Amino acid sequence: MNITVYTQDNCPPCQYIKNYFREHQILFTEKNIRNSQYRSEMMEMEAFSTPLIMIDDEILHAIDMDRIEALVHV
């Protein structure tokens, strides 16, 4: 399973989902959009707010805990 979370500084929902993954010992890659490359990647996916969560090939534009748990099998 490959999980990427696009985040930004001072984003409570970003912190929430990162804490969730850490508490459940789920590995993920964080891409903070202060890095212009990551910001461009996110915009190419037509996402304009964080967190943007990618679990394998599925893109979640918002925190949908039911869907996330189904995808990561928690």
N, C-alpha and C positions, 0 to 999 in steps of 0.2 A: 504494500500500500504506500502510495506517495501522497503526502499532504504538504501543501504550501499555503501559508497565510500571509497575505499582503496587509501590512499594518502601517500606522503612523504614530508619531509621538503624541502623548496626551489624548489617547483614544480609549475610553473605558471599555467599549465592546471588544476592542482588540485585546486588551489586557485580560478580559474575561475568558475569551476563547483560548488564549495562550495558557492561562492557568488551568483551564479545563483539560487541555491536552496533556499538560505536565502532570496534573493530579492523577490522570488515568494512564500515565506512562506511555503516551502515544507520541511517537516521533513525528516531528514536523519541521519544515524549513520556514523561517521567517524572512520576509522580504519587506524591509521598511521603505516606503515610497519617498523618503527624503533622498534616496538614491534615484537619480533621474532615469536610469535604465529600468528599474522596477516600476516606477511611475508610468513609464511608456508601455511596459508589458501589460500593466493593469488596464490602461486606457484602451489598448488594442482589444481587450475583452469586453469593451463597453461598460466598464465598471468605473464609477466616479465617487465611490465612498468605501471606507474601510470598516471592518475587515472584509476582504475578499478571500474566500476559502476555496481552495481547489483540493478535492479528494479524488485521486486518480484522474479520470477525465471529466468529472462532474464539477461544475462551477456553482458556488453558492454566493449570491450577492448580498446575503444577509445571514444572520445567525439563526438557523432553523435546527434546534436541538434534536427534534425527532428525526430529521433527515440525517444529521451528522451521526447520531447514535446508530442509525440503521446502516450507514456506510462504514463506520469503524467497528461495528459489532460490540458495543459496550454493553 
